[in-house]
């Protein structure tokens, strides 16, 4: 996550998106154990680059 003028808006949008997803999807789990999470490797931004997950759809 980098620091810019819109970072608070981006965080709020992500929070809403994850709340919506977690209401609709269950059974979240990583697909490759500890290899599922990859971190960014640079100095201008930090945080996960990608996380490999699987889930089930409520329906």
Protein Blocks (a to p, Z undefined) as FASTA:
>chain_A
ZZdfklmmmmmmmmmmmmmmmmmpghiacfkljmlpccdddfkbgcdfbdcddddddZZ
